[in-house]
Amino acid sequence: MRQARDGTGAIAGSDYRYHSWQNFIRYETTLERQIYKALHELERIQHARKGDPVPAPLSIDLDISSDSDP
């Protein structure tokens, strides 16, 4: 990955902040997914422990494209 540099050869401030912000959002999204996955698994285990019927985890296949016509 190329990084923008100013006249002195240092990484340009705005580019650095932009990439840091992208990384932060990516890590936050990953952690959020892991938390929800763990929460759903905990709920499934608790229901199974109570003797309630526990359905299999759902899996949804989404196709998201920006060039689709409504």
N, CA, C and O atoms as a Tripos MOL2 file, in Angstrom:
@<TRIPOS>MOLECULE
protein
  280   279    70     0     0
PROTEIN
NO_CHARGES

@<TRIPOS>ATOM
      1 N           0.8480   -1.1640    0.0000 N.3       1 MET1
      2 CA          0.0000    0.0000    0.0000 C.3       1 MET1
      3 C           0.9020    1.2380    0.0000 C.2       1 MET1
      4 O           1.8260    1.3440    0.8060 O.2       1 MET1
      5 N           0.6310    2.1370   -0.8800 N.am      2 ARG2
      6 CA          1.4010    3.3750   -0.9310 C.3       2 ARG2
      7 C           0.7920    4.3820    0.0220 C.2       2 ARG2
      8 O          -0.4280    4.4910    0.1440 O.2       2 ARG2
      9 N           1.6460    5.1000    0.6810 N.am      3 GLN3
     10 CA          1.1950    6.1300    1.6010 C.3       3 GLN3
     11 C           1.6440    7.4790    1.0770 C.2       3 GLN3
     12 O           2.7610    7.6310    0.5840 O.2       3 GLN3
     13 N           0.7610    8.4510    1.1910 N.am      4 ALA4
     14 CA          1.0930    9.7970    0.7260 C.3       4 ALA4
     15 C           2.1650   10.3910    1.6280 C.2       4 ALA4
     16 O           2.1570   10.1930    2.8430 O.2       4 ALA4
     17 N           3.0690   11.1090    1.0220 N.am      5 ARG5
     18 CA          4.1440   11.7410    1.7870 C.3       5 ARG5
     19 C           4.1760   13.2250    1.4400 C.2       5 ARG5
     20 O           3.8860   13.6290    0.3140 O.2       5 ARG5
     21 N           4.5330   14.0160    2.4320 N.am      6 ASP6
     22 CA          4.6590   15.4540    2.1590 C.3       6 ASP6
     23 C           6.0570   15.7290    1.5930 C.2       6 ASP6
     24 O           6.7960   14.7860    1.3100 O.2       6 ASP6
     25 N           6.4230   16.9750    1.4280 N.am      7 GLY7
     26 CA          7.6970   17.3460    0.8210 C.3       7 GLY7
     27 C           8.9150   16.8580    1.5810 C.2       7 GLY7
     28 O           9.9800   16.7120    0.9810 O.2       7 GLY7
     29 N           8.8020   16.5970    2.8810 N.am      8 THR8
     30 CA          9.9440   16.1570    3.6790 C.3       8 THR8
     31 C          10.0980   14.6350    3.6650 C.2       8 THR8
     32 O          11.0690   14.1120    4.2130 O.2       8 THR8
     33 N           9.1680   13.9270    3.0550 N.am      9 GLY9
     34 CA          9.2390   12.4720    3.0350 C.3       9 GLY9
     35 C           8.4430   11.8200    4.1500 C.2       9 GLY9
     36 O           8.3450   10.5940    4.2120 O.2       9 GLY9
     37 N           7.8720   12.6330    5.0330 N.am     10 ALA10
     38 CA          7.0570   12.0840    6.1200 C.3      10 ALA10
     39 C           5.6600   11.7600    5.5960 C.2      10 ALA10
     40 O           5.2040   12.3350    4.6080 O.2      10 ALA10
     41 N           5.0060   10.8520    6.2590 N.am     11 ILE11
     42 CA          3.6420   10.4910    5.8650 C.3      11 ILE11
     43 C           2.7350   11.6900    6.1080 C.2      11 ILE11
     44 O           2.7700   12.3080    7.1720 O.2      11 ILE11
     45 N           1.9270   12.0060    5.1090 N.am     12 ALA12
     46 CA          1.0260   13.1610    5.2230 C.3      12 ALA12
     47 C           0.0020   12.9010    6.3190 C.2      12 ALA12
     48 O          -0.5290   11.7960    6.4310 O.2      12 ALA12
     49 N          -0.2730   13.9180    7.1250 N.am     13 GLY13
     50 CA         -1.1530   13.7760    8.2840 C.3      13 GLY13
     51 C          -2.5520   13.3260    7.9510 C.2      13 GLY13
     52 O          -3.0810   12.4320    8.6120 O.2      13 GLY13
     53 N          -3.1720   13.9230    6.9380 N.am     14 SER14
     54 CA         -4.5550   13.5700    6.6330 C.3      14 SER14
     55 C          -4.6510   12.1340    6.1440 C.2      14 SER14
     56 O          -5.6020   11.4310    6.4850 O.2      14 SER14
     57 N          -3.6840   11.6850    5.3500 N.am     15 ASP15
     58 CA         -3.7000   10.3110    4.8620 C.3      15 ASP15
     59 C          -3.5500    9.3360    6.0270 C.2      15 ASP15
     60 O          -4.2450    8.3220    6.0860 O.2      15 ASP15
     61 N          -2.6550    9.6410    6.9410 N.am     16 TYR16
     62 CA         -2.4410    8.7820    8.1110 C.3      16 TYR16
     63 C          -3.7060    8.6800    8.9410 C.2      16 TYR16
     64 O          -4.0970    7.5880    9.3520 O.2      16 TYR16
     65 N          -4.3490    9.8160    9.1890 N.am     17 ARG17
     66 CA         -5.5800    9.8030    9.9870 C.3      17 ARG17
     67 C          -6.6810    9.0340    9.2810 C.2      17 ARG17
     68 O          -7.4580    8.3310    9.9270 O.2      17 ARG17
     69 N          -6.7590    9.1600    7.9580 N.am     18 TYR18
     70 CA         -7.7820    8.4580    7.1860 C.3      18 TYR18
     71 C          -7.5970    6.9510    7.3310 C.2      18 TYR18
     72 O          -8.5650    6.2320    7.5800 O.2      18 TYR18
     73 N          -6.3780    6.4710    7.1800 N.am     19 HIS19
     74 CA         -6.1290    5.0320    7.2910 C.3      19 HIS19
     75 C          -6.3420    4.5480    8.7250 C.2      19 HIS19
     76 O          -6.8360    3.4400    8.9370 O.2      19 HIS19
     77 N          -5.9820    5.3530    9.6900 N.am     20 SER20
     78 CA         -6.2180    4.9750   11.0800 C.3      20 SER20
     79 C          -7.7110    4.8550   11.3490 C.2      20 SER20
     80 O          -8.1550    3.9350   12.0360 O.2      20 SER20
     81 N          -8.4780    5.7890   10.8040 N.am     21 TRP21
     82 CA         -9.9350    5.7580   10.9960 C.3      21 TRP21
     83 C         -10.5250    4.5250   10.3200 C.2      21 TRP21
     84 O         -11.3980    3.8730   10.8920 O.2      21 TRP21
     85 N         -10.0670    4.1940    9.1180 N.am     22 GLN22
     86 CA        -10.5410    2.9890    8.4330 C.3      22 GLN22
     87 C         -10.2400    1.7500    9.2580 C.2      22 GLN22
     88 O         -11.0980    0.8810    9.4090 O.2      22 GLN22
     89 N          -9.0260    1.6620    9.7950 N.am     23 ASN23
     90 CA         -8.6590    0.5120   10.6260 C.3      23 ASN23
     91 C          -9.5320    0.4370   11.8640 C.2      23 ASN23
     92 O          -9.9840   -0.6440   12.2420 O.2      23 ASN23
     93 N          -9.7720    1.5700   12.4950 N.am     24 PHE24
     94 CA        -10.6170    1.5970   13.6860 C.3      24 PHE24
     95 C         -12.0090    1.0680   13.3760 C.2      24 PHE24
     96 O         -12.5390    0.2480   14.1260 O.2      24 PHE24
     97 N         -12.6040    1.5210   12.2900 N.am     25 ILE25
     98 CA        -13.9490    1.0760   11.9190 C.3      25 ILE25
     99 C         -13.9410   -0.4200   11.6070 C.2      25 ILE25
    100 O         -14.8640   -1.1360   11.9950 O.2      25 ILE25
    101 N         -12.9170   -0.8950   10.9160 N.am     26 ARG26
    102 CA        -12.8320   -2.3130   10.5780 C.3      26 ARG26
    103 C         -12.7220   -3.1700   11.8410 C.2      26 ARG26
    104 O         -13.4030   -4.1880   11.9670 O.2      26 ARG26
    105 N         -11.8640   -2.7540   12.7710 N.am     27 TYR27
    106 CA        -11.7030   -3.5110   14.0110 C.3      27 TYR27
    107 C         -12.9750   -3.4690   14.8530 C.2      27 TYR27
    108 O         -13.3610   -4.4720   15.4530 O.2      27 TYR27
    109 N         -13.6230   -2.3060   14.8940 N.am     28 GLU28
    110 CA        -14.8660   -2.1800   15.6550 C.3      28 GLU28
    111 C         -15.9330   -3.1100   15.0840 C.2      28 GLU28
    112 O         -16.6480   -3.7680   15.8390 O.2      28 GLU28
    113 N         -16.0430   -3.1680   13.7720 N.am     29 THR29
    114 CA        -17.0260   -4.0340   13.1220 C.3      29 THR29
    115 C         -16.7280   -5.5010   13.4160 C.2      29 THR29
    116 O         -17.6420   -6.2790   13.6920 O.2      29 THR29
    117 N         -15.4710   -5.8750   13.3570 N.am     30 THR30
    118 CA        -15.0790   -7.2520   13.6570 C.3      30 THR30
    119 C         -15.4280   -7.6240   15.0900 C.2      30 THR30
    120 O         -15.9750   -8.6980   15.3430 O.2      30 THR30
    121 N         -15.1100   -6.7360   16.0270 N.am     31 LEU31
    122 CA        -15.4290   -7.0050   17.4340 C.3      31 LEU31
    123 C         -16.9300   -7.0910   17.6590 C.2      31 LEU31
    124 O         -17.4000   -7.9360   18.4210 O.2      31 LEU31
    125 N         -17.6790   -6.2240   17.0020 N.am     32 GLU32
    126 CA        -19.1370   -6.2420   17.1550 C.3      32 GLU32
    127 C         -19.7120   -7.5640   16.6590 C.2      32 GLU32
    128 O         -20.5770   -8.1490   17.3120 O.2      32 GLU32
    129 N         -19.2400   -8.0370   15.5140 N.am     33 ARG33
    130 CA        -19.7090   -9.3270   14.9900 C.3      33 ARG33
    131 C         -19.3790  -10.4620   15.9620 C.2      33 ARG33
    132 O         -20.2120  -11.3370   16.2000 O.2      33 ARG33
    133 N         -18.1710  -10.4490   16.5210 N.am     34 GLN34
    134 CA        -17.7690  -11.4950   17.4530 C.3      34 GLN34
    135 C         -18.6210  -11.4630   18.7180 C.2      34 GLN34
    136 O         -18.9810  -12.5140   19.2490 O.2      34 GLN34
    137 N         -18.9440  -10.2770   19.2000 N.am     35 ILE35
    138 CA        -19.7720  -10.1570   20.4090 C.3      35 ILE35
    139 C         -21.1590  -10.7260   20.1450 C.2      35 ILE35
    140 O         -21.6690  -11.5050   20.9490 O.2      35 ILE35
    141 N         -21.7790  -10.3450   19.0230 N.am     36 TYR36
    142 CA        -23.1200  -10.8570   18.7170 C.3      36 TYR36
    143 C         -23.1090  -12.3580   18.4780 C.2      36 TYR36
    144 O         -24.0470  -13.0530   18.8680 O.2      36 TYR36
    145 N         -22.0740  -12.8580   17.8510 N.am     37 LYS37
    146 CA        -21.9650  -14.2990   17.6280 C.3      37 LYS37
    147 C         -21.8730  -15.0350   18.9620 C.2      37 LYS37
    148 O         -22.5350  -16.0540   19.1600 O.2      37 LYS37
    149 N         -21.0540  -14.5210   19.8720 N.am     38 ALA38
    150 CA        -20.9160  -15.1410   21.1930 C.3      38 ALA38
    151 C         -22.2200  -15.0400   21.9910 C.2      38 ALA38
    152 O         -22.5950  -15.9830   22.6870 O.2      38 ALA38
    153 N         -22.9070  -13.9010   21.8920 N.am     39 LEU39
    154 CA        -24.1750  -13.7240   22.5950 C.3      39 LEU39
    155 C         -25.2170  -14.7110   22.0950 C.2      39 LEU39
    156 O         -25.9260  -15.3190   22.8980 O.2      39 LEU39
    157 N         -25.3200  -14.8790   20.7930 N.am     40 HIS40
    158 CA        -26.2950  -15.8290   20.2490 C.3      40 HIS40
    159 C         -25.9590  -17.2590   20.6440 C.2      40 HIS40
    160 O         -26.8540  -18.0530   20.9340 O.2      40 HIS40
    161 N         -24.6910  -17.5850   20.6560 N.am     41 GLU41
    162 CA        -24.2960  -18.9380   21.0800 C.3      41 GLU41
    163 C         -24.6170  -19.1470   22.5550 C.2      41 GLU41
    164 O         -25.0750  -20.2240   22.9370 O.2      41 GLU41
    165 N         -24.3860  -18.1400   23.3860 N.am     42 LEU42
    166 CA        -24.7360  -18.2240   24.7980 C.3      42 LEU42
    167 C         -26.2310  -18.4480   24.9720 C.2      42 LEU42
    168 O         -26.6440  -19.2840   25.7770 O.2      42 LEU42
    169 N         -27.0450  -17.7080   24.2240 N.am     43 GLU43
    170 CA        -28.4950  -17.8780   24.3090 C.3      43 GLU43
    171 C         -28.9050  -19.2900   23.8960 C.2      43 GLU43
    172 O         -29.7800  -19.8900   24.5210 O.2      43 GLU43
    173 N         -28.2800  -19.8210   22.8510 N.am     44 ARG44
    174 CA        -28.5930  -21.1920   22.4160 C.3      44 ARG44
    175 C         -28.2380  -22.2010   23.5080 C.2      44 ARG44
    176 O         -29.0060  -23.1250   23.7730 O.2      44 ARG44
    177 N         -27.0870  -22.0270   24.1360 N.am     45 ILE45
    178 CA        -26.6610  -22.9470   25.2000 C.3      45 ILE45
    179 C         -27.5990  -22.8550   26.3950 C.2      45 ILE45
    180 O         -27.9400  -23.8760   26.9920 O.2      45 ILE45
    181 N         -28.0170  -21.6510   26.7500 N.am     46 GLN46
    182 CA        -28.9350  -21.4820   27.8800 C.3      46 GLN46
    183 C         -30.2810  -22.1380   27.6040 C.2      46 GLN46
    184 O         -30.8540  -22.7670   28.4940 O.2      46 GLN46
    185 N         -30.7960  -22.0020   26.3790 N.am     47 HIS47
    186 CA        -32.0600  -22.6440   26.0350 C.3      47 HIS47
    187 C         -31.9130  -24.1710   26.0610 C.2      47 HIS47
    188 O         -32.8020  -24.8760   26.5370 O.2      47 HIS47
    189 N         -30.7940  -24.6690   25.5490 N.am     48 ALA48
    190 CA        -30.5640  -26.1160   25.5550 C.3      48 ALA48
    191 C         -30.4640  -26.6320   26.9830 C.2      48 ALA48
    192 O         -30.9600  -27.7180   27.2800 O.2      48 ALA48
    193 N         -29.8380  -25.8810   27.8600 N.am     49 ARG49
    194 CA        -29.6930  -26.2780   29.2580 C.3      49 ARG49
    195 C         -31.0520  -26.3540   29.9550 C.2      49 ARG49
    196 O         -31.2700  -27.2150   30.8080 O.2      49 ARG49
    197 N         -31.9660  -25.4460   29.5850 N.am     50 LYS50
    198 CA        -33.3180  -25.4470   30.1580 C.3      50 LYS50
    199 C         -34.1820  -26.5690   29.5910 C.2      50 LYS50
    200 O         -35.2290  -26.8880   30.1540 O.2      50 LYS50
    201 N         -33.7560  -27.1650   28.4900 N.am     51 GLY51
    202 CA        -34.5330  -28.2130   27.8550 C.3      51 GLY51
    203 C         -35.4260  -27.6880   26.7460 C.2      51 GLY51
    204 O         -36.2250  -28.4380   26.1870 O.2      51 GLY51
    205 N         -35.3030  -26.4220   26.4250 N.am     52 ASP52
    206 CA        -36.0810  -25.8430   25.3360 C.3      52 ASP52
    207 C         -35.5270  -26.3350   23.9980 C.2      52 ASP52
    208 O         -34.3390  -26.6340   23.8760 O.2      52 ASP52
    209 N         -36.4080  -26.4140   22.9990 N.am     53 PRO53
    210 CA        -35.8880  -26.7800   21.6710 C.3      53 PRO53
    211 C         -34.9840  -25.6650   21.1440 C.2      53 PRO53
    212 O         -35.3040  -24.4800   21.2400 O.2      53 PRO53
    213 N         -33.8710  -26.0740   20.5970 N.am     54 VAL54
    214 CA        -32.8870  -25.1080   20.1090 C.3      54 VAL54
    215 C         -32.7420  -25.2920   18.5960 C.2      54 VAL54
    216 O         -32.2370  -26.3140   18.1310 O.2      54 VAL54
    217 N         -33.1940  -24.2860   17.8350 N.am     55 PRO55
    218 CA        -33.0150  -24.3980   16.3810 C.3      55 PRO55
    219 C         -31.5510  -24.2140   16.0010 C.2      55 PRO55
    220 O         -30.7630  -23.6280   16.7430 O.2      55 PRO55
    221 N         -31.2160  -24.7240   14.8440 N.am     56 ALA56
    222 CA        -29.8520  -24.5590   14.3430 C.3      56 ALA56
    223 C         -29.6040  -23.0820   14.0500 C.2      56 ALA56
    224 O         -30.5460  -22.3480   13.7520 O.2      56 ALA56
    225 N         -28.3660  -22.6420   14.1290 N.am     57 PRO57
    226 CA        -28.0690  -21.2430   13.8130 C.3      57 PRO57
    227 C         -28.4590  -20.9270   12.3700 C.2      57 PRO57
    228 O         -28.3100  -21.7600   11.4760 O.2      57 PRO57
    229 N         -28.9530  -19.7280   12.1630 N.am     58 LEU58
    230 CA        -29.3620  -19.3170   10.8310 C.3      58 LEU58
    231 C         -28.1730  -18.7740   10.0600 C.2      58 LEU58
    232 O         -27.2850  -18.1250   10.6130 O.2      58 LEU58
    233 N         -28.1840  -19.0520    8.7940 N.am     59 SER59
    234 CA        -27.1640  -18.5060    7.9090 C.3      59 SER59
    235 C         -27.8850  -17.8370    6.7520 C.2      59 SER59
    236 O         -28.7490  -18.4420    6.1180 O.2      59 SER59
    237 N         -27.5340  -16.6050    6.4810 N.am     60 ILE60
    238 CA        -28.1900  -15.8490    5.4320 C.3      60 ILE60
    239 C         -27.1600  -15.4760    4.3820 C.2      60 ILE60
    240 O         -26.0930  -14.9530    4.7030 O.2      60 ILE60
    241 N         -27.4850  -15.7470    3.1310 N.am     61 ASP61
    242 CA        -26.6030  -15.4040    2.0280 C.3      61 ASP61
    243 C         -27.1280  -14.1320    1.3780 C.2      61 ASP61
    244 O         -28.2130  -14.1250    0.7980 O.2      61 ASP61
    245 N         -26.3600  -13.0670    1.4780 N.am     62 LEU62
    246 CA        -26.7620  -11.7920    0.9140 C.3      62 LEU62
    247 C         -25.9060  -11.4600   -0.2870 C.2      62 LEU62
    248 O         -24.7000  -11.7070   -0.3020 O.2      62 LEU62
    249 N         -26.5510  -10.8960   -1.2970 N.am     63 ASP63
    250 CA        -25.8290  -10.4190   -2.4730 C.3      63 ASP63
    251 C         -26.0740   -8.9210   -2.5550 C.2      63 ASP63
    252 O         -27.1630   -8.4800   -2.9210 O.2      63 ASP63
    253 N         -25.0620   -8.1470   -2.2150 N.am     64 ILE64
    254 CA        -25.1870   -6.7030   -2.2280 C.3      64 ILE64
    255 C         -24.2850   -6.1610   -3.3120 C.2      64 ILE64
    256 O         -23.0650   -6.3170   -3.2640 O.2      64 ILE64
    257 N         -24.8980   -5.5250   -4.2840 N.am     65 SER65
    258 CA        -24.0970   -4.9230   -5.3430 C.3      65 SER65
    259 C         -24.6220   -3.5230   -5.6100 C.2      65 SER65
    260 O         -25.8200   -3.2660   -5.4980 O.2      65 SER65
    261 N         -23.7340   -2.6360   -5.9570 N.am     66 SER66
    262 CA        -24.1160   -1.2440   -6.1680 C.3      66 SER66
    263 C         -24.6870   -0.9920   -7.5510 C.2      66 SER66
    264 O         -25.2460    0.0770   -7.7960 O.2      66 SER66
    265 N         -24.5620   -1.9460   -8.4610 N.am     67 ASP67
    266 CA        -25.0390   -1.7170   -9.8200 C.3      67 ASP67
    267 C         -26.3920   -2.3710  -10.0860 C.2      67 ASP67
    268 O         -26.7680   -2.5090  -11.2500 O.2      67 ASP67
    269 N         -27.1330   -2.7760   -9.0710 N.am     68 SER68
    270 CA        -28.4410   -3.4130   -9.2830 C.3      68 SER68
    271 C         -29.4920   -2.3500   -9.5930 C.2      68 SER68
    272 O         -29.4890   -1.2660   -9.0100 O.2      68 SER68
    273 N         -30.3760   -2.6760  -10.5040 N.am     69 ASP69
    274 CA        -31.4680   -1.7660  -10.8710 C.3      69 ASP69
    275 C         -32.7340   -2.1920  -10.1450 C.2      69 ASP69
    276 O         -33.0890   -3.3700  -10.1660 O.2      69 ASP69
    277 N         -33.4260   -1.2450   -9.4980 N.am     70 PRO70
    278 CA        -34.6690   -1.6000   -8.7970 C.3      70 PRO70
    279 C         -35.7980   -1.8970   -9.7250 C.2      70 PRO70
    280 O         -36.9010   -2.2090   -9.2760 O.2      70 PRO70
@<TRIPOS>BOND
     1     1     2 1
     2     2     3 1
     3     3     4 2
     4     3     5 am
     5     5     6 1
     6     6     7 1
     7     7     8 2
     8     7     9 am
     9     9    10 1
    10    10    11 1
    11    11    12 2
    12    11    13 am
    13    13    14 1
    14    14    15 1
    15    15    16 2
    16    15    17 am
    17    17    18 1
    18    18    19 1
    19    19    20 2
    20    19    21 am
    21    21    22 1
    22    22    23 1
    23    23    24 2
    24    23    25 am
    25    25    26 1
    26    26    27 1
    27    27    28 2
    28    27    29 am
    29    29    30 1
    30    30    31 1
    31    31    32 2
    32    31    33 am
    33    33    34 1
    34    34    35 1
    35    35    36 2
    36    35    37 am
    37    37    38 1
    38    38    39 1
    39    39    40 2
    40    39    41 am
    41    41    42 1
    42    42    43 1
    43    43    44 2
    44    43    45 am
    45    45    46 1
    46    46    47 1
    47    47    48 2
    48    47    49 am
    49    49    50 1
    50    50    51 1
    51    51    52 2
    52    51    53 am
    53    53    54 1
    54    54    55 1
    55    55    56 2
    56    55    57 am
    57    57    58 1
    58    58    59 1
    59    59    60 2
    60    59    61 am
    61    61    62 1
    62    62    63 1
    63    63    64 2
    64    63    65 am
    65    65    66 1
    66    66    67 1
    67    67    68 2
    68    67    69 am
    69    69    70 1
    70    70    71 1
    71    71    72 2
    72    71    73 am
    73    73    74 1
    74    74    75 1
    75    75    76 2
    76    75    77 am
    77    77    78 1
    78    78    79 1
    79    79    80 2
    80    79    81 am
    81    81    82 1
    82    82    83 1
    83    83    84 2
    84    83    85 am
    85    85    86 1
    86    86    87 1
    87    87    88 2
    88    87    89 am
    89    89    90 1
    90    90    91 1
    91    91    92 2
    92    91    93 am
    93    93    94 1
    94    94    95 1
    95    95    96 2
    96    95    97 am
    97    97    98 1
    98    98    99 1
    99    99   100 2
   100    99   101 am
   101   101   102 1
   102   102   103 1
   103   103   104 2
   104   103   105 am
   105   105   106 1
   106   106   107 1
   107   107   108 2
   108   107   109 am
   109   109   110 1
   110   110   111 1
   111   111   112 2
   112   111   113 am
   113   113   114 1
   114   114   115 1
   115   115   116 2
   116   115   117 am
   117   117   118 1
   118   118   119 1
   119   119   120 2
   120   119   121 am
   121   121   122 1
   122   122   123 1
   123   123   124 2
   124   123   125 am
   125   125   126 1
   126   126   127 1
   127   127   128 2
   128   127   129 am
   129   129   130 1
   130   130   131 1
   131   131   132 2
   132   131   133 am
   133   133   134 1
   134   134   135 1
   135   135   136 2
   136   135   137 am
   137   137   138 1
   138   138   139 1
   139   139   140 2
   140   139   141 am
   141   141   142 1
   142   142   143 1
   143   143   144 2
   144   143   145 am
   145   145   146 1
   146   146   147 1
   147   147   148 2
   148   147   149 am
   149   149   150 1
   150   150   151 1
   151   151   152 2
   152   151   153 am
   153   153   154 1
   154   154   155 1
   155   155   156 2
   156   155   157 am
   157   157   158 1
   158   158   159 1
   159   159   160 2
   160   159   161 am
   161   161   162 1
   162   162   163 1
   163   163   164 2
   164   163   165 am
   165   165   166 1
   166   166   167 1
   167   167   168 2
   168   167   169 am
   169   169   170 1
   170   170   171 1
   171   171   172 2
   172   171   173 am
   173   173   174 1
   174   174   175 1
   175   175   176 2
   176   175   177 am
   177   177   178 1
   178   178   179 1
   179   179   180 2
   180   179   181 am
   181   181   182 1
   182   182   183 1
   183   183   184 2
   184   183   185 am
   185   185   186 1
   186   186   187 1
   187   187   188 2
   188   187   189 am
   189   189   190 1
   190   190   191 1
   191   191   192 2
   192   191   193 am
   193   193   194 1
   194   194   195 1
   195   195   196 2
   196   195   197 am
   197   197   198 1
   198   198   199 1
   199   199   200 2
   200   199   201 am
   201   201   202 1
   202   202   203 1
   203   203   204 2
   204   203   205 am
   205   205   206 1
   206   206   207 1
   207   207   208 2
   208   207   209 am
   209   209   210 1
   210   210   211 1
   211   211   212 2
   212   211   213 am
   213   213   214 1
   214   214   215 1
   215   215   216 2
   216   215   217 am
   217   217   218 1
   218   218   219 1
   219   219   220 2
   220   219   221 am
   221   221   222 1
   222   222   223 1
   223   223   224 2
   224   223   225 am
   225   225   226 1
   226   226   227 1
   227   227   228 2
   228   227   229 am
   229   229   230 1
   230   230   231 1
   231   231   232 2
   232   231   233 am
   233   233   234 1
   234   234   235 1
   235   235   236 2
   236   235   237 am
   237   237   238 1
   238   238   239 1
   239   239   240 2
   240   239   241 am
   241   241   242 1
   242   242   243 1
   243   243   244 2
   244   243   245 am
   245   245   246 1
   246   246   247 1
   247   247   248 2
   248   247   249 am
   249   249   250 1
   250   250   251 1
   251   251   252 2
   252   251   253 am
   253   253   254 1
   254   254   255 1
   255   255   256 2
   256   255   257 am
   257   257   258 1
   258   258   259 1
   259   259   260 2
   260   259   261 am
   261   261   262 1
   262   262   263 1
   263   263   264 2
   264   263   265 am
   265   265   266 1
   266   266   267 1
   267   267   268 2
   268   267   269 am
   269   269   270 1
   270   270   271 1
   271   271   272 2
   272   271   273 am
   273   273   274 1
   274   274   275 1
   275   275   276 2
   276   275   277 am
   277   277   278 1
   278   278   279 1
   279   279   280 2
@<TRIPOS>SUBSTRUCTURE
     1 MET1         2 RESIDUE 1 A MET
     2 ARG2         6 RESIDUE 1 A ARG
     3 GLN3        10 RESIDUE 1 A GLN
     4 ALA4        14 RESIDUE 1 A ALA
     5 ARG5        18 RESIDUE 1 A ARG
     6 ASP6        22 RESIDUE 1 A ASP
     7 GLY7        26 RESIDUE 1 A GLY
     8 THR8        30 RESIDUE 1 A THR
     9 GLY9        34 RESIDUE 1 A GLY
    10 ALA10       38 RESIDUE 1 A ALA
    11 ILE11       42 RESIDUE 1 A ILE
    12 ALA12       46 RESIDUE 1 A ALA
    13 GLY13       50 RESIDUE 1 A GLY
    14 SER14       54 RESIDUE 1 A SER
    15 ASP15       58 RESIDUE 1 A ASP
    16 TYR16       62 RESIDUE 1 A TYR
    17 ARG17       66 RESIDUE 1 A ARG
    18 TYR18       70 RESIDUE 1 A TYR
    19 HIS19       74 RESIDUE 1 A HIS
    20 SER20       78 RESIDUE 1 A SER
    21 TRP21       82 RESIDUE 1 A TRP
    22 GLN22       86 RESIDUE 1 A GLN
    23 ASN23       90 RESIDUE 1 A ASN
    24 PHE24       94 RESIDUE 1 A PHE
    25 ILE25       98 RESIDUE 1 A ILE
    26 ARG26      102 RESIDUE 1 A ARG
    27 TYR27      106 RESIDUE 1 A TYR
    28 GLU28      110 RESIDUE 1 A GLU
    29 THR29      114 RESIDUE 1 A THR
    30 THR30      118 RESIDUE 1 A THR
    31 LEU31      122 RESIDUE 1 A LEU
    32 GLU32      126 RESIDUE 1 A GLU
    33 ARG33      130 RESIDUE 1 A ARG
    34 GLN34      134 RESIDUE 1 A GLN
    35 ILE35      138 RESIDUE 1 A ILE
    36 TYR36      142 RESIDUE 1 A TYR
    37 LYS37      146 RESIDUE 1 A LYS
    38 ALA38      150 RESIDUE 1 A ALA
    39 LEU39      154 RESIDUE 1 A LEU
    40 HIS40      158 RESIDUE 1 A HIS
    41 GLU41      162 RESIDUE 1 A GLU
    42 LEU42      166 RESIDUE 1 A LEU
    43 GLU43      170 RESIDUE 1 A GLU
    44 ARG44      174 RESIDUE 1 A ARG
    45 ILE45      178 RESIDUE 1 A ILE
    46 GLN46      182 RESIDUE 1 A GLN
    47 HIS47      186 RESIDUE 1 A HIS
    48 ALA48      190 RESIDUE 1 A ALA
    49 ARG49      194 RESIDUE 1 A ARG
    50 LYS50      198 RESIDUE 1 A LYS
    51 GLY51      202 RESIDUE 1 A GLY
    52 ASP52      206 RESIDUE 1 A ASP
    53 PRO53      210 RESIDUE 1 A PRO
    54 VAL54      214 RESIDUE 1 A VAL
    55 PRO55      218 RESIDUE 1 A PRO
    56 ALA56      222 RESIDUE 1 A ALA
    57 PRO57      226 RESIDUE 1 A PRO
    58 LEU58      230 RESIDUE 1 A LEU
    59 SER59      234 RESIDUE 1 A SER
    60 ILE60      238 RESIDUE 1 A ILE
    61 ASP61      242 RESIDUE 1 A ASP
    62 LEU62      246 RESIDUE 1 A LEU
    63 ASP63      250 RESIDUE 1 A ASP
    64 ILE64      254 RESIDUE 1 A ILE
    65 SER65      258 RESIDUE 1 A SER
    66 SER66      262 RESIDUE 1 A SER
    67 ASP67      266 RESIDUE 1 A ASP
    68 SER68      270 RESIDUE 1 A SER
    69 ASP69      274 RESIDUE 1 A ASP
    70 PRO70      278 RESIDUE 1 A PRO
